[in-house]
Amino acid sequence: MKKLLSIIFVFAIVNSPVFAQHKATAKRPNIIIILADDMGYSDIGCFGSETQTPNLDAMAKGGLRMTQFYNASRCCPTRASLLTGLYQHQAGVGDMVNHRDVPAYQGYLNQNCVTIAEALKQGGYNTLMAGKWHVGTDPSHWPVKRGFDHYFGLIDGASSYFNPTMPYRPNQKLTIALDDKEYTPGPNWYSTNAYADYAIKFIEGNKSTNKPFFLYMAFTSPHWPIQALPEDIAKYKGKYLAGWDKLRQQRLERQKQLGIISKDEKLSPRDKSVPEWDSLSPEEKEQFDTKMAVYAAMVDRMDQNIGRIRKKLKELGEDKNTVIMFLSDNGASNETITGPGFTPEVLAANGKPASDPTSFTSYGSLGANVSDTPFRLFKHWEYEGGTATPFIAYYPDVIKPGSIVSKPAHIIDLMATCLDLAGATYPKVYHGNSIPPTEGISLVPVFKGQSWKGHNGLFFEHEGNRAVRQGDWKLVSQRPENKWELYNISTDRSELNDLSAQYPQKVAELEAMYNAWAARAGVVEFDKLPKSKGE
């Protein structure tokens, strides 16, 4: 009788949901980080957009969304911070990839940091990357020199999606059957598709190694030039003729319905650089509609390729044991294609309709103000419009489907999260160089629905724009005014009601925190930095 009861007990345990979940997660998971480029907070369906993103929406429905996740407000700094688990200044990319004779602003990853790829490689993972690098242009700083086994993508920051002028580099460290010569785009080239093509090849090639993999999938979409495939543009043409004010209001209402934004949140005023919609001529309205249609098509195509990657995982039987995290490197970009930084050919192409594949243009403040709904300002600034990113995490049988988490988190957390998922350790020394402790905190407890203390403070600085976030409070200033403003994010996420005069002690407290962090991280007052080489 005792033997029979023991058998029944063991049978019950083995077939319990808890044991089933353990079995499903006992094998070390594959890890994928998908990074969009210059995509605003409201630009995907599950964060309020009218753009069709069924694959990201499905991941959100089957996983979790973090609604107060932060980046470093600009391409290069975010990538440096995300990859290393440090603030960008600590990693050597305090500004952009232009070199300055100051350690925190050298313009490429230094040797006193490790990348997620380097750390996971030591932990037994194969490491893969496709897409935009932008944290070191010299070959000695390329991805395969920083821990990636395989790489294909754009080393620099931006190029044509159809006819790239910047070189695309395949994986230089060849262990699977892929062409190791510089890639020459053919007549059907579109970079978003090409990145996914290589990511899928890398994943397929990994199957025979019996090792888990880490994939850093860094799309350039929807960074300017806004260029898309005709069949994708056709889905959206005419959808933006209602004008930016109505579009922003519609997105805000969807965000409230989705639980992404508080039902009491107010929409920030139309940006001062954006005119009234009715002041535009019919031709100007048509141009805006076209640019927005092209931009939406770029996000749509990125989502389609995320779907292709997920489909391949399922075909290989890896879908249940793969963690996928999605986010954007900064808020929407108001940058325009003008000025001495662009060649005459590019400036001429800027005058063509955005639907022309040979055009080279951006959607500027007019589109970025819509993309960043409901926030103020854009990429480059430290207001929510520059630093807030839509974040999705998908991990079957671990994350409770449909979860929404509002606790503040940051790109510095991704290193600790990946190591926690992999059971790998963060080194104190790497290649003989001392490595400072990671600044991040693992998000795995968040994924499991457990309590998570979070950060005592999060810090931001880019080209003199500054901020610190602690709890519900956020202290922020923009250059050149350099005046601190104080906001309670729990009641004023759009940063409309400056409370600095009402709470001077809180301003002083947060300013002291910021100054201590800035000294520790190596931040230099931007106007006192030496000029970059070539300036």
LINSUL-V748148 format. One record per residue. N is the residue number from 1. OMEGA is omega in degrees with one decimal (none if undefined). D_FIRST is the distance of its C-alpha to the first C-alpha in Angstrom with 2 decimals. Layout:
n->N omega->OMEGA d_first->D_FIRST
n->N omega->OMEGA d_first->D_FIRST
This chain:
n->1 omega->179.0 d_first->0.00
n->2 omega->179.5 d_first->3.82
n->3 omega->179.1 d_first->5.37
n->4 omega->178.8 d_first->5.08
n->5 omega->179.1 d_first->6.25
n->6 omega->179.3 d_first->8.64
n->7 omega->178.8 d_first->9.95
n->8 omega->-179.2 d_first->10.63
n->9 omega->179.1 d_first->12.29
n->10 omega->179.6 d_first->14.37
n->11 omega->-179.3 d_first->15.37
n->12 omega->-179.3 d_first->16.52
n->13 omega->-177.7 d_first->18.50
n->14 omega->-177.1 d_first->20.12
n->15 omega->178.2 d_first->21.24
n->16 omega->178.1 d_first->22.48
n->17 omega->-178.8 d_first->26.29
n->18 omega->-179.5 d_first->26.57
n->19 omega->178.5 d_first->24.93
n->20 omega->178.3 d_first->26.98
n->21 omega->179.3 d_first->30.07
n->22 omega->178.7 d_first->29.36
n->23 omega->-176.5 d_first->29.07
n->24 omega->-174.3 d_first->32.29
n->25 omega->-178.0 d_first->34.15
n->26 omega->175.8 d_first->32.86
n->27 omega->-178.3 d_first->35.74
n->28 omega->-173.0 d_first->39.02
n->29 omega->162.8 d_first->40.92
n->30 omega->-177.8 d_first->44.36
n->31 omega->177.1 d_first->46.82
n->32 omega->169.9 d_first->49.85
n->33 omega->178.2 d_first->52.56
n->34 omega->-177.4 d_first->55.02
n->35 omega->171.5 d_first->58.31
n->36 omega->-172.7 d_first->60.94
n->37 omega->178.7 d_first->64.55
n->38 omega->-179.6 d_first->66.73
n->39 omega->-176.7 d_first->64.52
n->40 omega->-174.8 d_first->64.77
n->41 omega->-172.8 d_first->62.07
n->42 omega->-169.1 d_first->62.32
n->43 omega->175.0 d_first->62.79
n->44 omega->-171.6 d_first->59.41
n->45 omega->-176.4 d_first->58.02
n->46 omega->171.4 d_first->55.06
n->47 omega->169.1 d_first->57.58
n->48 omega->-174.0 d_first->60.13
n->49 omega->170.3 d_first->62.15
n->50 omega->178.1 d_first->63.41
n->51 omega->-178.5 d_first->62.91
n->52 omega->178.1 d_first->60.27
n->53 omega->-173.9 d_first->57.45
n->54 omega->-178.5 d_first->54.44
n->55 omega->175.0 d_first->52.53
n->56 omega->178.6 d_first->52.90
n->57 omega->178.8 d_first->52.19
n->58 omega->176.5 d_first->48.93
n->59 omega->177.9 d_first->47.94
n->60 omega->-179.7 d_first->48.79
n->61 omega->-179.6 d_first->46.80
n->62 omega->-177.9 d_first->43.74
n->63 omega->-179.6 d_first->44.31
n->64 omega->171.8 d_first->46.40
n->65 omega->171.6 d_first->50.04
n->66 omega->-170.7 d_first->51.55
n->67 omega->178.7 d_first->54.71
n->68 omega->178.4 d_first->56.32
n->69 omega->-171.8 d_first->56.05
n->70 omega->170.3 d_first->59.17
n->71 omega->-176.9 d_first->61.11
n->72 omega->169.5 d_first->64.29
n->73 omega->179.0 d_first->66.74
n->74 omega->-172.3 d_first->68.22
n->75 omega->-173.1 d_first->67.21
n->76 omega->-179.6 d_first->67.63
n->77 omega->179.4 d_first->66.43
n->78 omega->-177.9 d_first->63.25
n->79 omega->177.8 d_first->62.42
n->80 omega->-178.3 d_first->63.06
n->81 omega->179.2 d_first->60.89
n->82 omega->-175.0 d_first->58.04
n->83 omega->-170.7 d_first->57.94
n->84 omega->-175.3 d_first->58.09
n->85 omega->176.9 d_first->56.35
n->86 omega->168.3 d_first->59.63
n->87 omega->-169.4 d_first->62.45
n->88 omega->-179.9 d_first->64.97
n->89 omega->179.1 d_first->67.63
n->90 omega->-178.4 d_first->65.32
n->91 omega->177.0 d_first->64.76
n->92 omega->-177.4 d_first->68.53
n->93 omega->-178.8 d_first->68.92
n->94 omega->176.1 d_first->70.19
n->95 omega->-179.4 d_first->72.41
n->96 omega->-178.1 d_first->72.66
n->97 omega->173.4 d_first->72.94
n->98 omega->-171.5 d_first->76.61
n->99 omega->172.2 d_first->77.11
n->100 omega->-177.0 d_first->78.41
n->101 omega->174.3 d_first->79.09
n->102 omega->-173.6 d_first->76.48
n->103 omega->-176.9 d_first->72.99
n->104 omega->-175.7 d_first->71.13
n->105 omega->-176.1 d_first->73.34
n->106 omega->173.2 d_first->73.68
n->107 omega->174.4 d_first->72.40
n->108 omega->-177.2 d_first->69.52
n->109 omega->-179.9 d_first->66.21
n->110 omega->-178.7 d_first->66.91
n->111 omega->177.6 d_first->65.25
n->112 omega->172.5 d_first->63.70
n->113 omega->172.0 d_first->61.02
n->114 omega->174.6 d_first->58.26
n->115 omega->174.5 d_first->57.34
n->116 omega->-179.8 d_first->53.85
n->117 omega->179.7 d_first->54.35
n->118 omega->-179.2 d_first->55.25
n->119 omega->-179.4 d_first->52.29
n->120 omega->176.7 d_first->49.75
n->121 omega->175.2 d_first->51.32
n->122 omega->179.7 d_first->50.63
n->123 omega->174.8 d_first->47.04
n->124 omega->179.8 d_first->46.64
n->125 omega->163.1 d_first->47.72
n->126 omega->-170.7 d_first->50.33
n->127 omega->-170.6 d_first->52.95
n->128 omega->174.9 d_first->54.88
n->129 omega->170.7 d_first->57.68
n->130 omega->176.1 d_first->59.84
n->131 omega->-170.5 d_first->62.61
n->132 omega->179.4 d_first->64.86
n->133 omega->169.6 d_first->64.98
n->134 omega->172.0 d_first->67.94
n->135 omega->177.9 d_first->67.22
n->136 omega->-173.6 d_first->69.58
n->137 omega->179.0 d_first->72.11
n->138 omega->-179.8 d_first->73.05
n->139 omega->179.2 d_first->71.10
n->140 omega->-179.2 d_first->69.94
n->141 omega->-176.1 d_first->68.03
n->142 omega->-174.1 d_first->66.43
n->143 omega->-178.3 d_first->62.67
n->144 omega->173.8 d_first->62.09
n->145 omega->-179.2 d_first->63.64
n->146 omega->167.1 d_first->61.15
n->147 omega->-177.7 d_first->57.82
n->148 omega->177.1 d_first->57.62
n->149 omega->-176.4 d_first->56.98
n->150 omega->179.7 d_first->58.43
n->151 omega->166.7 d_first->60.91
n->152 omega->178.2 d_first->63.09
n->153 omega->-176.2 d_first->65.13
n->154 omega->179.8 d_first->68.08
n->155 omega->-176.3 d_first->68.94
n->156 omega->-170.1 d_first->71.40
n->157 omega->-175.3 d_first->71.06
n->158 omega->176.5 d_first->72.36
n->159 omega->177.5 d_first->73.92
n->160 omega->177.2 d_first->74.54
n->161 omega->-176.5 d_first->71.46
n->162 omega->-174.5 d_first->73.46
n->163 omega->-171.7 d_first->75.93
n->164 omega->175.7 d_first->74.84
n->165 omega->175.2 d_first->77.56
n->166 omega->-178.4 d_first->75.20
n->167 omega->172.7 d_first->73.52
n->168 omega->-173.9 d_first->69.91
n->169 omega->174.2 d_first->68.16
n->170 omega->-179.5 d_first->65.34
n->171 omega->-177.6 d_first->62.81
n->172 omega->-177.2 d_first->64.90
n->173 omega->-164.3 d_first->62.05
n->174 omega->172.2 d_first->61.13
n->175 omega->173.0 d_first->57.83
n->176 omega->-169.2 d_first->57.31
n->177 omega->174.2 d_first->59.85
n->178 omega->179.7 d_first->61.96
n->179 omega->-178.0 d_first->65.70
n->180 omega->176.5 d_first->66.64
n->181 omega->177.2 d_first->70.15
n->182 omega->-173.8 d_first->71.30
n->183 omega->175.9 d_first->70.29
n->184 omega->-177.5 d_first->73.18
n->185 omega->177.8 d_first->72.39
n->186 omega->-175.2 d_first->73.16
n->187 omega->-179.3 d_first->74.52
n->188 omega->-177.1 d_first->71.16
n->189 omega->166.3 d_first->70.17
n->190 omega->-165.2 d_first->68.58
n->191 omega->-179.3 d_first->67.05
n->192 omega->176.2 d_first->64.04
n->193 omega->-176.2 d_first->62.99
n->194 omega->177.2 d_first->63.81
n->195 omega->-179.0 d_first->61.65
n->196 omega->176.4 d_first->58.65
n->197 omega->-177.9 d_first->59.55
n->198 omega->177.6 d_first->59.31
n->199 omega->179.6 d_first->56.17
n->200 omega->176.9 d_first->54.45
n->201 omega->179.5 d_first->55.82
n->202 omega->-179.8 d_first->54.53
n->203 omega->177.7 d_first->51.02
n->204 omega->-179.8 d_first->51.06
n->205 omega->-179.3 d_first->52.29
n->206 omega->-172.9 d_first->49.60
n->207 omega->-175.9 d_first->46.79
n->208 omega->-175.2 d_first->47.49
n->209 omega->-177.5 d_first->47.33
n->210 omega->175.0 d_first->43.60
n->211 omega->170.8 d_first->44.60
n->212 omega->-179.5 d_first->44.34
n->213 omega->168.5 d_first->47.73
n->214 omega->177.3 d_first->49.80
n->215 omega->172.2 d_first->52.43
n->216 omega->-174.7 d_first->55.29
n->217 omega->-170.8 d_first->56.75
n->218 omega->178.1 d_first->60.03
n->219 omega->169.5 d_first->61.92
n->220 omega->179.6 d_first->65.60
n->221 omega->-2.8 d_first->65.34
n->222 omega->176.8 d_first->66.92
n->223 omega->175.2 d_first->69.31
n->224 omega->2.4 d_first->72.96
n->225 omega->179.6 d_first->74.66
n->226 omega->-176.1 d_first->73.06
n->227 omega->-176.9 d_first->72.84
n->228 omega->178.8 d_first->70.57
n->229 omega->-175.3 d_first->70.23
n->230 omega->-178.0 d_first->72.27
n->231 omega->177.0 d_first->69.36
n->232 omega->179.2 d_first->67.53
n->233 omega->-176.1 d_first->70.67
n->234 omega->180.0 d_first->71.25
n->235 omega->-167.9 d_first->68.09
n->236 omega->-177.9 d_first->69.58
n->237 omega->179.6 d_first->73.34
n->238 omega->-176.2 d_first->74.71
n->239 omega->-173.8 d_first->71.67
n->240 omega->-179.8 d_first->73.42
n->241 omega->174.9 d_first->76.73
n->242 omega->178.3 d_first->75.59
n->243 omega->-172.5 d_first->76.42
n->244 omega->-179.5 d_first->74.64
n->245 omega->179.2 d_first->74.63
n->246 omega->179.8 d_first->72.76
n->247 omega->179.3 d_first->70.42
n->248 omega->-179.9 d_first->69.47
n->249 omega->178.6 d_first->68.96
n->250 omega->178.5 d_first->66.78
n->251 omega->178.7 d_first->64.60
n->252 omega->179.7 d_first->64.25
n->253 omega->177.2 d_first->63.14
n->254 omega->178.1 d_first->60.49
n->255 omega->178.1 d_first->59.30
n->256 omega->178.5 d_first->58.94
n->257 omega->-179.1 d_first->57.05
n->258 omega->-178.1 d_first->54.68
n->259 omega->-180.0 d_first->54.06
n->260 omega->-178.2 d_first->55.72
n->261 omega->178.1 d_first->58.59
n->262 omega->179.4 d_first->58.83
n->263 omega->179.1 d_first->60.20
n->264 omega->-175.5 d_first->63.01
n->265 omega->178.5 d_first->64.08
n->266 omega->176.6 d_first->67.72
n->267 omega->176.2 d_first->69.14
n->268 omega->179.0 d_first->71.36
n->269 omega->172.2 d_first->75.00
n->270 omega->-177.8 d_first->76.18
n->271 omega->-175.6 d_first->77.11
n->272 omega->178.7 d_first->80.79
n->273 omega->-176.0 d_first->81.42
n->274 omega->-178.6 d_first->80.35
n->275 omega->173.1 d_first->83.04
n->276 omega->-176.7 d_first->82.69
n->277 omega->-176.2 d_first->81.45
n->278 omega->176.5 d_first->84.37
n->279 omega->-178.4 d_first->86.84
n->280 omega->172.7 d_first->85.86
n->281 omega->176.3 d_first->87.81
n->282 omega->179.6 d_first->86.12
n->283 omega->179.1 d_first->86.22
n->284 omega->176.7 d_first->84.51
n->285 omega->178.5 d_first->81.77
n->286 omega->178.9 d_first->81.29
n->287 omega->177.9 d_first->81.04
n->288 omega->179.2 d_first->78.35
n->289 omega->-179.8 d_first->76.37
n->290 omega->-180.0 d_first->76.58
n->291 omega->179.2 d_first->75.49
n->292 omega->178.0 d_first->72.49
n->293 omega->178.3 d_first->71.57
n->294 omega->179.3 d_first->71.71
n->295 omega->178.7 d_first->69.69
n->296 omega->179.0 d_first->66.98
n->297 omega->178.4 d_first->66.98
n->298 omega->177.9 d_first->66.31
n->299 omega->177.6 d_first->63.23
n->300 omega->-179.1 d_first->62.14
n->301 omega->174.2 d_first->62.51
n->302 omega->179.1 d_first->60.55
n->303 omega->177.3 d_first->57.71
n->304 omega->-179.1 d_first->57.93
n->305 omega->171.1 d_first->57.54
n->306 omega->175.7 d_first->54.57
n->307 omega->177.5 d_first->53.09
n->308 omega->178.9 d_first->53.93
n->309 omega->178.9 d_first->52.14
n->310 omega->177.8 d_first->49.00
n->311 omega->178.7 d_first->49.19
n->312 omega->176.5 d_first->49.37
n->313 omega->179.8 d_first->46.33
n->314 omega->178.4 d_first->44.38
n->315 omega->-178.1 d_first->45.75
n->316 omega->-179.0 d_first->44.60
n->317 omega->-177.2 d_first->41.11
n->318 omega->-173.3 d_first->42.00
n->319 omega->-177.5 d_first->42.38
n->320 omega->-176.5 d_first->38.96
n->321 omega->178.3 d_first->39.39
n->322 omega->175.1 d_first->42.99
n->323 omega->177.9 d_first->44.30
n->324 omega->175.8 d_first->47.69
n->325 omega->-177.8 d_first->50.08
n->326 omega->176.7 d_first->53.39
n->327 omega->177.5 d_first->56.44
n->328 omega->-174.4 d_first->60.26
n->329 omega->175.8 d_first->62.44
n->330 omega->175.5 d_first->64.75
n->331 omega->-179.2 d_first->66.10
n->332 omega->-174.8 d_first->68.42
n->333 omega->174.4 d_first->71.65
n->334 omega->-176.1 d_first->75.08
n->335 omega->178.4 d_first->76.81
n->336 omega->-177.6 d_first->79.68
n->337 omega->179.1 d_first->81.15
n->338 omega->171.4 d_first->84.52
n->339 omega->-172.8 d_first->86.47
n->340 omega->-179.0 d_first->87.41
n->341 omega->-176.6 d_first->83.86
n->342 omega->-179.4 d_first->83.90
n->343 omega->176.3 d_first->86.03
n->344 omega->179.6 d_first->88.72
n->345 omega->179.3 d_first->86.66
n->346 omega->179.8 d_first->83.65
n->347 omega->177.0 d_first->85.91
n->348 omega->179.9 d_first->87.46
n->349 omega->178.3 d_first->84.06
n->350 omega->-179.0 d_first->83.14
n->351 omega->-179.9 d_first->85.73
n->352 omega->175.8 d_first->84.08
n->353 omega->-177.2 d_first->81.75
n->354 omega->180.0 d_first->78.14
n->355 omega->177.7 d_first->77.17
n->356 omega->-177.7 d_first->79.36
n->357 omega->177.3 d_first->77.18
n->358 omega->177.5 d_first->80.09
n->359 omega->178.3 d_first->80.24
n->360 omega->-173.1 d_first->79.23
n->361 omega->176.9 d_first->78.72
n->362 omega->178.4 d_first->76.44
n->363 omega->171.5 d_first->75.75
n->364 omega->-178.8 d_first->76.93
n->365 omega->-176.8 d_first->76.56
n->366 omega->179.1 d_first->76.76
n->367 omega->-176.7 d_first->73.44
n->368 omega->178.5 d_first->71.77
n->369 omega->174.8 d_first->72.28
n->370 omega->-176.4 d_first->70.23
n->371 omega->-175.7 d_first->67.52
n->372 omega->177.2 d_first->67.03
n->373 omega->4.9 d_first->66.60
n->374 omega->-165.4 d_first->66.53
n->375 omega->176.5 d_first->67.61
n->376 omega->170.2 d_first->70.92
n->377 omega->-161.4 d_first->72.49
n->378 omega->167.5 d_first->71.08
n->379 omega->177.6 d_first->70.02
n->380 omega->178.1 d_first->71.81
n->381 omega->-176.1 d_first->71.68
n->382 omega->168.5 d_first->68.95
n->383 omega->-176.8 d_first->68.65
n->384 omega->178.8 d_first->65.53
n->385 omega->177.5 d_first->67.45
n->386 omega->-167.8 d_first->67.61
n->387 omega->-176.7 d_first->64.25
n->388 omega->179.6 d_first->61.62
n->389 omega->168.3 d_first->59.53
n->390 omega->-179.0 d_first->57.03
n->391 omega->178.1 d_first->53.73
n->392 omega->172.1 d_first->50.72
n->393 omega->-176.8 d_first->47.45
n->394 omega->-179.0 d_first->44.97
n->395 omega->-175.0 d_first->41.52
n->396 omega->176.8 d_first->38.91
n->397 omega->176.5 d_first->35.46
n->398 omega->178.9 d_first->36.88
n->399 omega->176.4 d_first->39.88
n->400 omega->-176.1 d_first->39.43
n->401 omega->175.7 d_first->41.69
n->402 omega->-178.3 d_first->44.95
n->403 omega->173.5 d_first->44.95
n->404 omega->-176.4 d_first->48.35
n->405 omega->-177.0 d_first->48.97
n->406 omega->-179.8 d_first->52.30
n->407 omega->-179.2 d_first->52.00
n->408 omega->174.5 d_first->54.81
n->409 omega->-167.2 d_first->53.96
n->410 omega->177.9 d_first->56.20
n->411 omega->177.1 d_first->56.59
n->412 omega->-177.6 d_first->56.22
n->413 omega->-173.6 d_first->52.51
n->414 omega->175.1 d_first->51.87
n->415 omega->-178.6 d_first->52.01
n->416 omega->179.0 d_first->49.35
n->417 omega->-179.9 d_first->47.23
n->418 omega->179.8 d_first->47.44
n->419 omega->177.9 d_first->46.62
n->420 omega->178.7 d_first->43.62
n->421 omega->-175.1 d_first->42.31
n->422 omega->-174.1 d_first->42.95
n->423 omega->-179.1 d_first->41.68
n->424 omega->-177.0 d_first->45.19
n->425 omega->176.7 d_first->47.47
n->426 omega->-173.8 d_first->50.94
n->427 omega->171.1 d_first->53.39
n->428 omega->178.2 d_first->55.74
n->429 omega->178.0 d_first->58.02
n->430 omega->-177.1 d_first->58.62
n->431 omega->177.4 d_first->61.15
n->432 omega->-178.7 d_first->62.59
n->433 omega->176.8 d_first->63.17
n->434 omega->-177.6 d_first->61.74
n->435 omega->178.7 d_first->59.66
n->436 omega->179.1 d_first->59.64
n->437 omega->176.5 d_first->56.32
n->438 omega->179.3 d_first->55.29
n->439 omega->-172.2 d_first->56.44
n->440 omega->178.7 d_first->53.54
n->441 omega->-178.1 d_first->50.11
n->442 omega->176.8 d_first->47.09
n->443 omega->-178.1 d_first->46.36
n->444 omega->175.3 d_first->42.73
n->445 omega->176.4 d_first->41.59
n->446 omega->179.7 d_first->43.79
n->447 omega->-177.0 d_first->42.16
n->448 omega->180.0 d_first->38.70
n->449 omega->-179.6 d_first->39.96
n->450 omega->178.7 d_first->39.77
n->451 omega->-177.4 d_first->42.53
n->452 omega->-175.2 d_first->45.51
n->453 omega->-179.0 d_first->48.32
n->454 omega->-172.5 d_first->50.88
n->455 omega->171.8 d_first->54.35
n->456 omega->177.9 d_first->56.71
n->457 omega->173.4 d_first->59.53
n->458 omega->-169.4 d_first->60.36
n->459 omega->-174.7 d_first->63.81
n->460 omega->171.9 d_first->66.20
n->461 omega->173.3 d_first->69.60
n->462 omega->177.5 d_first->71.53
n->463 omega->176.6 d_first->75.27
n->464 omega->173.4 d_first->75.90
n->465 omega->-169.1 d_first->73.63
n->466 omega->173.1 d_first->71.11
n->467 omega->169.6 d_first->68.13
n->468 omega->178.2 d_first->65.32
n->469 omega->175.1 d_first->62.32
n->470 omega->-177.2 d_first->60.44
n->471 omega->179.0 d_first->58.04
n->472 omega->-174.6 d_first->59.96
n->473 omega->174.1 d_first->63.31
n->474 omega->175.7 d_first->65.24
n->475 omega->-173.1 d_first->68.56
n->476 omega->174.5 d_first->70.50
n->477 omega->177.6 d_first->74.03
n->478 omega->176.5 d_first->75.95
n->479 omega->10.7 d_first->78.75
n->480 omega->-177.3 d_first->81.70
n->481 omega->177.0 d_first->81.53
n->482 omega->178.3 d_first->78.91
n->483 omega->-179.2 d_first->78.35
n->484 omega->172.7 d_first->74.90
n->485 omega->-175.4 d_first->73.36
n->486 omega->-179.2 d_first->70.32
n->487 omega->171.5 d_first->67.83
n->488 omega->-172.0 d_first->64.74
n->489 omega->-178.4 d_first->62.55
n->490 omega->-179.8 d_first->60.10
n->491 omega->-172.9 d_first->62.92
n->492 omega->-177.6 d_first->65.38
n->493 omega->-179.8 d_first->63.78
n->494 omega->175.8 d_first->67.07
n->495 omega->-177.7 d_first->68.91
n->496 omega->-172.1 d_first->71.66
n->497 omega->-178.8 d_first->72.09
n->498 omega->-176.9 d_first->73.21
n->499 omega->-174.3 d_first->72.27
n->500 omega->179.6 d_first->73.88
n->501 omega->-177.8 d_first->76.73
n->502 omega->-176.1 d_first->74.37
n->503 omega->-177.8 d_first->72.00
n->504 omega->179.5 d_first->74.14
n->505 omega->178.2 d_first->71.77
n->506 omega->176.3 d_first->68.90
n->507 omega->-178.8 d_first->71.27
n->508 omega->179.7 d_first->72.20
n->509 omega->-178.9 d_first->68.60
n->510 omega->176.9 d_first->67.51
n->511 omega->178.0 d_first->70.71
n->512 omega->175.9 d_first->70.02
n->513 omega->-179.8 d_first->66.53
n->514 omega->-177.2 d_first->68.08
n->515 omega->178.3 d_first->70.80
n->516 omega->177.8 d_first->68.34
n->517 omega->-177.3 d_first->66.24
n->518 omega->178.3 d_first->69.37
n->519 omega->-179.3 d_first->70.58
n->520 omega->-175.5 d_first->67.23
n->521 omega->179.8 d_first->66.91
n->522 omega->179.7 d_first->70.51
n->523 omega->176.0 d_first->71.89
n->524 omega->177.2 d_first->75.68
n->525 omega->-166.6 d_first->77.85
n->526 omega->-178.1 d_first->78.43
n->527 omega->179.2 d_first->82.21
n->528 omega->178.5 d_first->82.50
n->529 omega->172.8 d_first->80.64
n->530 omega->178.8 d_first->82.79
n->531 omega->177.2 d_first->83.49
n->532 omega->179.0 d_first->81.25
n->533 omega->-178.6 d_first->82.67
n->534 omega->178.6 d_first->84.82
n->535 omega->none d_first->85.65
